[in-house]
């Protein structure tokens, strides 16, 4: 009894080497650039981590600057008070006319 159509023999697999060669030739440029893509992926992950850390770094620096701005008036007041104590009659009294030490 003869089957209709083609028989299944070794000849049906003649396309396999051609297919493998085609796939290999299509993948070769991608595999050649694999290290480049892997390096870029690592740089992207590093940039993402730096961006996430940047928020906390900026918050810490801003807090330090705000603390310095808050402390500056206190230092100025302390300096002025010490200058006032060093002047006879006080710096404020010397500056006002009609007071002892003023004109």
N, CA, C and O atoms as a Tinker XYZ file with bonds, in Angstrom:
   412  protein
     1  N      0.831000   -1.164000    0.000000    73     2
     2  CA     0.000000    0.000000    0.000000    64     1     3
     3  C      0.887000    1.242000    0.000000    63     2     4     5
     4  O      1.783000    1.368000    0.835000    81     3
     5  N      0.647000    2.127000   -0.903000    73     3     6
     6  CA     1.455000    3.324000   -1.081000    64     5     7
     7  C      0.721000    4.518000   -0.488000    63     6     8     9
     8  O     -0.482000    4.693000   -0.685000    81     7
     9  N      1.476000    5.334000    0.241000    73     7    10
    10  CA     0.872000    6.521000    0.842000    64     9    11
    11  C      0.824000    7.652000   -0.162000    63    10    12    13
    12  O      1.632000    7.724000   -1.088000    81    11
    13  N     -0.114000    8.511000    0.035000    73    11    14
    14  CA    -0.200000    9.705000   -0.791000    64    13    15
    15  C      0.733000   10.760000   -0.228000    63    14    16    17
    16  O      0.905000   10.849000    0.987000    81    15
    17  N      1.331000   11.551000   -1.084000    73    15    18
    18  CA     2.199000   12.631000   -0.635000    64    17    19
    19  C      3.628000   12.182000   -0.524000    63    18    20    21
    20  O      4.012000   11.167000   -1.106000    81    19
    21  N      4.408000   12.910000    0.202000    73    19    22
    22  CA     5.837000   12.648000    0.324000    64    21    23
    23  C      6.103000   11.637000    1.411000    63    22    24    25
    24  O      5.357000   11.533000    2.385000    81    23
    25  N      7.144000   10.916000    1.237000    73    23    26
    26  CA     7.548000    9.970000    2.271000    64    25    27
    27  C      8.428000   10.691000    3.281000    63    26    28    29
    28  O      9.059000   11.693000    2.945000    81    27
    29  N      8.477000   10.207000    4.490000    73    27    30
    30  CA     9.289000   10.809000    5.542000    64    29    31
    31  C     10.616000   10.060000    5.611000    63    30    32    33
    32  O     10.683000    8.966000    6.171000    81    31
    33  N     11.622000   10.615000    5.074000    73    31    34
    34  CA    12.941000    9.999000    5.096000    64    33    35
    35  C     13.974000   11.032000    5.470000    63    34    36    37
    36  O     13.631000   12.152000    5.846000    81    35
    37  N     15.248000   10.663000    5.371000    73    35    38
    38  CA    16.316000   11.561000    5.733000    64    37    39
    39  C     16.369000   12.774000    4.831000    63    38    40    41
    40  O     16.873000   13.824000    5.228000    81    39
    41  N     15.872000   12.645000    3.661000    73    39    42
    42  CA    15.935000   13.748000    2.716000    64    41    43
    43  C     15.060000   14.917000    3.162000    63    42    44    45
    44  O     15.298000   16.052000    2.751000    81    43
    45  N     14.061000   14.660000    3.988000    73    43    46
    46  CA    13.203000   15.737000    4.460000    64    45    47
    47  C     13.938000   16.680000    5.413000    63    46    48    49
    48  O     13.490000   17.799000    5.665000    81    47
    49  N     15.045000   16.222000    5.925000    73    47    50
    50  CA    15.781000   17.028000    6.882000    64    49    51
    51  C     16.952000   17.764000    6.244000    63    50    52    53
    52  O     17.831000   18.252000    6.954000    81    51
    53  N     16.979000   17.852000    4.936000    73    51    54
    54  CA    18.034000   18.577000    4.245000    64    53    55
    55  C     17.985000   20.076000    4.541000    63    54    56    57
    56  O     18.998000   20.762000    4.400000    81    55
    57  N     16.854000   20.583000    4.939000    73    55    58
    58  CA    16.732000   22.011000    5.224000    64    57    59
    59  C     17.360000   22.395000    6.550000    63    58    60    61
    60  O     17.605000   23.580000    6.779000    81    59
    61  N     17.632000   21.441000    7.436000    73    59    62
    62  CA    18.149000   21.741000    8.769000    64    61    63
    63  C     19.480000   22.476000    8.723000    63    62    64    65
    64  O     19.602000   23.496000    9.402000    81    63
    65  N     20.484000   22.035000    7.976000    73    63    66
    66  CA    21.742000   22.798000    7.959000    64    65    67
    67  C     21.553000   24.219000    7.433000    63    66    68    69
    68  O     22.173000   25.151000    7.947000    81    67
    69  N     20.721000   24.398000    6.431000    73    67    70
    70  CA    20.460000   25.734000    5.907000    64    69    71
    71  C     19.814000   26.609000    6.970000    63    70    72    73
    72  O     20.203000   27.764000    7.142000    81    71
    73  N     18.841000   26.074000    7.679000    73    71    74
    74  CA    18.148000   26.824000    8.726000    64    73    75
    75  C     19.113000   27.199000    9.849000    63    74    76    77
    76  O     19.103000   28.334000   10.326000    81    75
    77  N     19.945000   26.247000   10.269000    73    75    78
    78  CA    20.905000   26.535000   11.336000    64    77    79
    79  C     21.913000   27.584000   10.891000    63    78    80    81
    80  O     22.268000   28.469000   11.669000    81    79
    81  N     22.378000   27.495000    9.649000    73    79    82
    82  CA    23.315000   28.497000    9.135000    64    81    83
    83  C     22.651000   29.863000    9.094000    63    82    84    85
    84  O     23.269000   30.860000    9.468000    81    83
    85  N     21.425000   29.926000    8.655000    73    83    86
    86  CA    20.697000   31.195000    8.586000    64    85    87
    87  C     20.522000   31.788000    9.984000    63    86    88    89
    88  O     20.730000   32.984000   10.189000    81    87
    89  N     20.138000   30.945000   10.942000    73    87    90
    90  CA    19.952000   31.431000   12.312000    64    89    91
    91  C     21.271000   31.915000   12.899000    63    90    92    93
    92  O     21.319000   32.958000   13.552000    81    91
    93  N     22.336000   31.162000   12.669000    73    91    94
    94  CA    23.631000   31.557000   13.194000    64    93    95
    95  C     24.085000   32.870000   12.572000    63    94    96    97
    96  O     24.599000   33.742000   13.272000    81    95
    97  N     23.901000   33.020000   11.267000    73    95    98
    98  CA    24.321000   34.262000   10.619000    64    97    99
    99  C     23.461000   35.439000   11.083000    63    98   100   101
   100  O     23.933000   36.576000   11.108000    81    99
   101  N     22.203000   35.177000   11.449000    73    99   102
   102  CA    21.345000   36.253000   11.948000    64   101   103
   103  C     21.708000   36.634000   13.381000    63   102   104   105
   104  O     21.571000   37.795000   13.765000    81   103
   105  N     22.165000   35.678000   14.164000    73   103   106
   106  CA    22.494000   35.944000   15.568000    64   105   107
   107  C     23.918000   36.454000   15.774000    63   106   108   109
   108  O     24.206000   37.061000   16.805000    81   107
   109  N     24.799000   36.225000   14.831000    73   107   110
   110  CA    26.202000   36.598000   15.000000    64   109   111
   111  C     26.381000   38.079000   15.329000    63   110   112   113
   112  O     27.121000   38.389000   16.263000    81   111
   113  N     25.747000   39.012000   14.615000    73   111   114
   114  CA    25.928000   40.424000   14.989000    64   113   115
   115  C     25.398000   40.731000   16.387000    63   114   116   117
   116  O     25.979000   41.545000   17.106000    81   115
   117  N     24.312000   40.094000   16.773000    73   115   118
   118  CA    23.769000   40.324000   18.117000    64   117   119
   119  C     24.714000   39.794000   19.183000    63   118   120   121
   120  O     24.929000   40.436000   20.211000    81   119
   121  N     25.271000   38.627000   18.933000    73   119   122
   122  CA    26.194000   38.047000   19.909000    64   121   123
   123  C     27.489000   38.846000   19.973000    63   122   124   125
   124  O     28.104000   38.945000   21.035000    81   123
   125  N     27.906000   39.412000   18.854000    73   123   126
   126  CA    29.121000   40.230000   18.853000    64   125   127
   127  C     28.926000   41.485000   19.694000    63   126   128   129
   128  O     29.869000   41.956000   20.330000    81   127
   129  N     27.733000   42.023000   19.706000    73   127   130
   130  CA    27.445000   43.240000   20.478000    64   129   131
   131  C     26.933000   42.940000   21.881000    63   130   132   133
   132  O     26.545000   43.861000   22.600000    81   131
   133  N     26.923000   41.694000   22.279000    73   131   134
   134  CA    26.379000   41.303000   23.576000    64   133   135
   135  C     27.082000   42.034000   24.717000    63   134   136   137
   136  O     26.429000   42.526000   25.637000    81   135
   137  N     28.413000   42.107000   24.657000    73   135   138
   138  CA    29.156000   42.785000   25.728000    64   137   139
   139  C     28.796000   44.264000   25.796000    63   138   140   141
   140  O     28.704000   44.841000   26.879000    81   139
   141  N     28.593000   44.872000   24.626000    73   139   142
   142  CA    28.208000   46.280000   24.603000    64   141   143
   143  C     26.860000   46.476000   25.270000    63   142   144   145
   144  O     26.695000   47.372000   26.097000    81   143
   145  N     25.903000   45.645000   24.913000    73   143   146
   146  CA    24.567000   45.751000   25.508000    64   145   147
   147  C     24.602000   45.458000   27.000000    63   146   148   149
   148  O     23.908000   46.107000   27.782000    81   147
   149  N     25.404000   44.488000   27.388000    73   147   150
   150  CA    25.518000   44.149000   28.807000    64   149   151
   151  C     26.136000   45.311000   29.578000    63   150   152   153
   152  O     25.710000   45.614000   30.692000    81   151
   153  N     27.140000   45.963000   28.988000    73   151   154
   154  CA    27.759000   47.128000   29.624000    64   153   155
   155  C     26.785000   48.287000   29.737000    63   154   156   157
   156  O     26.756000   48.986000   30.750000    81   155
   157  N     25.987000   48.489000   28.694000    73   155   158
   158  CA    24.990000   49.563000   28.747000    64   157   159
   159  C     23.932000   49.275000   29.805000    63   158   160   161
   160  O     23.490000   50.183000   30.509000    81   159
   161  N     23.531000   48.024000   29.917000    73   159   162
   162  CA    22.541000   47.662000   30.940000    64   161   163
   163  C     23.100000   47.922000   32.336000    63   162   164   165
   164  O     22.380000   48.390000   33.218000    81   163
   165  N     24.376000   47.621000   32.535000    73   163   166
   166  CA    25.000000   47.880000   33.841000    64   165   167
   167  C     25.063000   49.377000   34.117000    63   166   168   169
   168  O     24.821000   49.808000   35.244000    81   167
   169  N     25.387000   50.179000   33.093000    73   167   170
   170  CA    25.436000   51.634000   33.280000    64   169   171
   171  C     24.055000   52.196000   33.585000    63   170   172   173
   172  O     23.925000   53.120000   34.388000    81   171
   173  N     23.025000   51.647000   32.954000    73   171   174
   174  CA    21.656000   52.108000   33.227000    64   173   175
   175  C     21.265000   51.792000   34.664000    63   174   176   177
   176  O     20.669000   52.626000   35.347000    81   175
   177  N     21.598000   50.592000   35.121000    73   175   178
   178  CA    21.294000   50.234000   36.515000    64   177   179
   179  C     22.042000   51.150000   37.478000    63   178   180   181
   180  O     21.490000   51.569000   38.496000    81   179
   181  N     23.286000   51.458000   37.162000    73   179   182
   182  CA    24.074000   52.347000   38.023000    64   181   183
   183  C     23.474000   53.748000   38.045000    63   182   184   185
   184  O     23.397000   54.376000   39.102000    81   183
   185  N     23.052000   54.237000   36.890000    73   183   186
   186  CA    22.435000   55.569000   36.820000    64   185   187
   187  C     21.119000   55.602000   37.595000    63   186   188   189
   188  O     20.812000   56.598000   38.251000    81   187
   189  N     20.343000   54.524000   37.524000    73   187   190
   190  CA    19.099000   54.455000   38.292000    64   189   191
   191  C     19.386000   54.502000   39.793000    63   190   192   193
   192  O     18.686000   55.181000   40.544000    81   191
   193  N     20.411000   53.784000   40.219000    73   191   194
   194  CA    20.767000   53.778000   41.642000    64   193   195
   195  C     21.250000   55.162000   42.083000    63   194   196   197
   196  O     20.914000   55.622000   43.175000    81   195
   197  N     22.039000   55.824000   41.229000    73   195   198
   198  CA    22.510000   57.169000   41.570000    64   197   199
   199  C     21.356000   58.159000   41.629000    63   198   200   201
   200  O     21.331000   59.039000   42.488000    81   199
   201  N     20.409000   58.017000   40.723000    73   199   202
   202  CA    19.257000   58.914000   40.724000    64   201   203
   203  C     18.432000   58.712000   41.996000    63   202   204   205
   204  O     17.946000   59.681000   42.579000    81   203
   205  N     18.274000   57.471000   42.424000    73   203   206
   206  CA    17.529000   57.202000   43.654000    64   205   207
   207  C     18.267000   57.779000   44.865000    63   206   208   209
   208  O     17.632000   58.301000   45.782000    81   207
   209  N     19.600000   57.691000   44.875000    73   207   210
   210  CA    20.381000   58.203000   46.001000    64   209   211
   211  C     20.470000   59.724000   45.978000    63   210   212   213
   212  O     20.666000   60.348000   47.021000    81   211
   213  N     20.330000   60.321000   44.814000    73   211   214
   214  CA    20.461000   61.768000   44.684000    64   213   215
   215  C     19.432000   62.514000   45.523000    63   214   216   217
   216  O     19.740000   63.562000   46.091000    81   215
   217  N     18.226000   61.992000   45.604000    73   215   218
   218  CA    17.165000   62.619000   46.393000    64   217   219
   219  C     17.593000   62.749000   47.856000    63   218   220   221
   220  O     17.397000   63.798000   48.471000    81   219
   221  N     18.176000   61.689000   48.412000    73   219   222
   222  CA    18.582000   61.710000   49.817000    64   221   223
   223  C     19.824000   62.580000   50.020000    63   222   224   225
   224  O     19.955000   63.254000   51.042000    81   223
   225  N     20.735000   62.561000   49.042000    73   223   226
   226  CA    21.920000   63.407000   49.121000    64   225   227
   227  C     21.521000   64.879000   49.131000    63   226   228   229
   228  O     22.011000   65.654000   49.952000    81   227
   229  N     20.636000   65.258000   48.224000    73   227   230
   230  CA    20.193000   66.653000   48.154000    64   229   231
   231  C     19.426000   67.049000   49.416000    63   230   232   233
   232  O     19.565000   68.176000   49.889000    81   231
   233  N     18.635000   66.154000   49.957000    73   231   234
   234  CA    17.901000   66.462000   51.188000    64   233   235
   235  C     18.879000   66.699000   52.343000    63   234   236   237
   236  O     18.684000   67.618000   53.139000    81   235
   237  N     19.914000   65.888000   52.436000    73   235   238
   238  CA    20.900000   66.055000   53.506000    64   237   239
   239  C     21.647000   67.380000   53.351000    63   238   240   241
   240  O     21.849000   68.100000   54.328000    81   239
   241  N     22.056000   67.700000   52.119000    73   239   242
   242  CA    22.763000   68.963000   51.891000    64   241   243
   243  C     21.863000   70.156000   52.176000    63   242   244   245
   244  O     22.318000   71.146000   52.750000    81   243
   245  N     20.606000   70.080000   51.788000    73   243   246
   246  CA    19.666000   71.163000   52.041000    64   245   247
   247  C     19.464000   71.352000   53.539000    63   246   248   249
   248  O     19.382000   72.483000   54.018000    81   247
   249  N     19.384000   70.251000   54.278000    73   247   250
   250  CA    19.232000   70.344000   55.734000    64   249   251
   251  C     20.445000   71.032000   56.358000    63   250   252   253
   252  O     20.291000   71.843000   57.271000    81   251
   253  N     21.649000   70.716000   55.877000    73   251   254
   254  CA    22.854000   71.358000   56.404000    64   253   255
   255  C     22.821000   72.854000   56.108000    63   254   256   257
   256  O     23.155000   73.664000   56.973000    81   255
   257  N     22.425000   73.222000   54.903000    73   255   258
   258  CA    22.360000   74.639000   54.548000    64   257   259
   259  C     21.307000   75.383000   55.362000    63   258   260   261
   260  O     21.543000   76.506000   55.805000    81   259
   261  N     20.151000   74.764000   55.559000    73   259   262
   262  CA    19.113000   75.401000   56.377000    64   261   263
   263  C     19.576000   75.571000   57.815000    63   262   264   265
   264  O     19.293000   76.591000   58.444000    81   263
   265  N     20.285000   74.581000   58.336000    73   263   266
   266  CA    20.813000   74.678000   59.697000    64   265   267
   267  C     21.814000   75.820000   59.792000    63   266   268   269
   268  O     21.822000   76.548000   60.785000    81   267
   269  N     22.658000   75.992000   58.779000    73   267   270
   270  CA    23.630000   77.094000   58.782000    64   269   271
   271  C     22.912000   78.439000   58.695000    63   270   272   273
   272  O     23.300000   79.389000   59.374000    81   271
   273  N     21.882000   78.529000   57.878000    73   271   274
   274  CA    21.117000   79.780000   57.775000    64   273   275
   275  C     20.395000   80.092000   59.079000    63   274   276   277
   276  O     20.279000   81.255000   59.465000    81   275
   277  N     19.908000   79.053000   59.759000    73   275   278
   278  CA    19.216000   79.257000   61.017000    64   277   279
   279  C     20.193000   79.696000   62.100000    63   278   280   281
   280  O     19.838000   80.505000   62.958000    81   279
   281  N     21.401000   79.182000   62.075000    73   279   282
   282  CA    22.380000   79.503000   63.113000    64   281   283
   283  C     23.029000   80.873000   62.891000    63   282   284   285
   284  O     23.525000   81.465000   63.849000    81   283
   285  N     23.041000   81.385000   61.677000    73   283   286
   286  CA    23.698000   82.659000   61.384000    64   285   287
   287  C     23.115000   83.826000   62.176000    63   286   288   289
   288  O     23.896000   84.592000   62.740000    81   287
   289  N     21.802000   84.013000   62.258000    73   287   290
   290  CA    21.278000   85.119000   63.081000    64   289   291
   291  C     21.664000   84.984000   64.555000    63   290   292   293
   292  O     21.916000   85.989000   65.220000    81   291
   293  N     21.711000   83.774000   65.063000    73   291   294
   294  CA    22.115000   83.568000   66.460000    64   293   295
   295  C     23.570000   83.994000   66.662000    63   294   296   297
   296  O     23.897000   84.630000   67.664000    81   295
   297  N     24.440000   83.647000   65.718000    73   295   298
   298  CA    25.848000   84.052000   65.820000    64   297   299
   299  C     25.977000   85.565000   65.713000    63   298   300   301
   300  O     26.759000   86.179000   66.438000    81   299
   301  N     25.218000   86.157000   64.820000    73   299   302
   302  CA    25.270000   87.622000   64.676000    64   301   303
   303  C     24.797000   88.307000   65.947000    63   302   304   305
   304  O     25.408000   89.283000   66.382000    81   303
   305  N     23.736000   87.822000   66.542000    73   303   306
   306  CA    23.216000   88.395000   67.780000    64   305   307
   307  C     24.234000   88.254000   68.903000    63   306   308   309
   308  O     24.451000   89.197000   69.663000    81   307
   309  N     24.855000   87.095000   69.012000    73   307   310
   310  CA    25.873000   86.875000   70.038000    64   309   311
   311  C     27.051000   87.822000   69.830000    63   310   312   313
   312  O     27.563000   88.389000   70.795000    81   311
   313  N     27.489000   88.000000   68.578000    73   311   314
   314  CA    28.596000   88.901000   68.277000    64   313   315
   315  C     28.233000   90.340000   68.618000    63   314   316   317
   316  O     29.053000   91.066000   69.179000    81   315
   317  N     27.019000   90.761000   68.287000    73   315   318
   318  CA    26.597000   92.133000   68.592000    64   317   319
   319  C     26.488000   92.357000   70.092000    63   318   320   321
   320  O     26.863000   93.418000   70.592000    81   319
   321  N     25.983000   91.373000   70.805000    73   319   322
   322  CA    25.883000   91.498000   72.261000    64   321   323
   323  C     27.260000   91.596000   72.892000    63   322   324   325
   324  O     27.464000   92.362000   73.834000    81   323
   325  N     28.203000   90.825000   72.378000    73   323   326
   326  CA    29.555000   90.897000   72.953000    64   325   327
   327  C     30.212000   92.229000   72.619000    63   326   328   329
   328  O     30.962000   92.755000   73.441000    81   327
   329  N     29.956000   92.792000   71.442000    73   327   330
   330  CA    30.488000   94.124000   71.110000    64   329   331
   331  C     29.862000   95.184000   71.997000    63   330   332   333
   332  O     30.535000   96.122000   72.423000    81   331
   333  N     28.560000   95.034000   72.280000    73   331   334
   334  CA    27.856000   96.010000   73.111000    64   333   335
   335  C     28.391000   95.993000   74.535000    63   334   336   337
   336  O     28.503000   97.040000   75.173000    81   335
   337  N     28.719000   94.811000   75.030000    73   335   338
   338  CA    29.261000   94.711000   76.383000    64   337   339
   339  C     30.654000   95.326000   76.471000    63   338   340   341
   340  O     31.055000   95.806000   77.531000    81   339
   341  N     31.380000   95.313000   75.377000    73   339   342
   342  CA    32.743000   95.854000   75.378000    64   341   343
   343  C     32.793000   97.366000   75.325000    63   342   344   345
   344  O     33.830000   97.938000   75.662000    81   343
   345  N     31.730000   98.049000   74.919000    73   343   346
   346  CA    31.714000   99.517000   74.809000    64   345   347
   347  C     31.212000  100.129000   76.124000    63   346   348   349
   348  O     30.284000   99.592000   76.730000    81   347
   349  N     31.819000  101.269000   76.587000    73   347   350
   350  CA    31.281000  101.922000   77.781000    64   349   351
   351  C     29.933000  102.549000   77.461000    63   350   352   353
   352  O     29.811000  103.293000   76.488000    81   351
   353  N     28.970000  102.270000   78.229000    73   351   354
   354  CA    27.624000  102.788000   78.010000    64   353   355
   355  C     26.848000  101.959000   77.006000    63   354   356   357
   356  O     25.673000  102.230000   76.761000    81   355
   357  N     27.484000  100.949000   76.418000    73   355   358
   358  CA    26.804000  100.084000   75.455000    64   357   359
   359  C     26.836000  100.679000   74.073000    63   358   360   361
   360  O     26.833000  101.901000   73.921000    81   359
   361  N     26.865000   99.859000   73.087000    73   359   362
   362  CA    26.913000  100.316000   71.693000    64   361   363
   363  C     25.618000  101.004000   71.326000    63   362   364   365
   364  O     25.623000  101.962000   70.554000    81   363
   365  N     24.517000  100.534000   71.863000    73   363   366
   366  CA    23.233000  101.153000   71.552000    64   365   367
   367  C     23.119000  102.532000   72.163000    63   366   368   369
   368  O     22.548000  103.430000   71.544000    81   367
   369  N     23.655000  102.729000   73.381000    73   367   370
   370  CA    23.587000  104.033000   74.044000    64   369   371
   371  C     24.489000  105.035000   73.348000    63   370   372   373
   372  O     24.135000  106.209000   73.242000    81   371
   373  N     25.654000  104.597000   72.868000    73   371   374
   374  CA    26.590000  105.503000   72.203000    64   373   375
   375  C     26.021000  105.980000   70.876000    63   374   376   377
   376  O     26.378000  107.058000   70.401000    81   375
   377  N     25.181000  105.225000   70.301000    73   375   378
   378  CA    24.670000  105.590000   68.990000    64   377   379
   379  C     23.480000  106.519000   69.089000    63   378   380   381
   380  O     23.157000  107.194000   68.111000    81   379
   381  N     22.799000  106.584000   70.262000    73   379   382
   382  CA    21.613000  107.423000   70.377000    64   381   383
   383  C     21.979000  108.801000   70.923000    63   382   384   385
   384  O     22.627000  108.892000   71.965000    81   383
   385  N     21.580000  109.864000   70.246000    73   383   386
   386  CA    21.853000  111.215000   70.779000    64   385   387
   387  C     21.026000  111.474000   72.038000    63   386   388   389
   388  O     19.920000  110.952000   72.178000    81   387
   389  N     21.549000  112.253000   72.922000    73   387   390
   390  CA    20.840000  112.615000   74.141000    64   389   391
   391  C     21.017000  111.634000   75.273000    63   390   392   393
   392  O     20.395000  111.791000   76.324000    81   391
   393  N     21.848000  110.625000   75.090000    73   391   394
   394  CA    22.113000  109.665000   76.149000    64   393   395
   395  C     23.574000  109.829000   76.558000    63   394   396   397
   396  O     24.373000  110.377000   75.799000    81   395
   397  N     23.927000  109.357000   77.755000    73   395   398
   398  CA    25.319000  109.487000   78.148000    64   397   399
   399  C     26.212000  108.746000   77.151000    63   398   400   401
   400  O     25.972000  107.569000   76.881000    81   399
   401  N     27.195000  109.377000   76.619000    73   399   402
   402  CA    28.079000  108.786000   75.615000    64   401   403
   403  C     27.612000  109.158000   74.214000    63   402   404   405
   404  O     28.372000  108.989000   73.260000    81   403
   405  N     26.396000  109.656000   74.057000    73   403   406
   406  CA    25.899000  110.067000   72.746000    64   405   407
   407  C     26.130000  111.552000   72.550000    63   406   408   409
   408  O     26.533000  112.230000   73.495000    81   407
   409  N     25.897000  112.070000   71.392000    73   407   410
   410  CA    26.127000  113.489000   71.152000    64   409   411
   411  C     24.874000  114.283000   71.213000    63   410   412
   412  O     24.905000  115.500000   71.031000    81   411
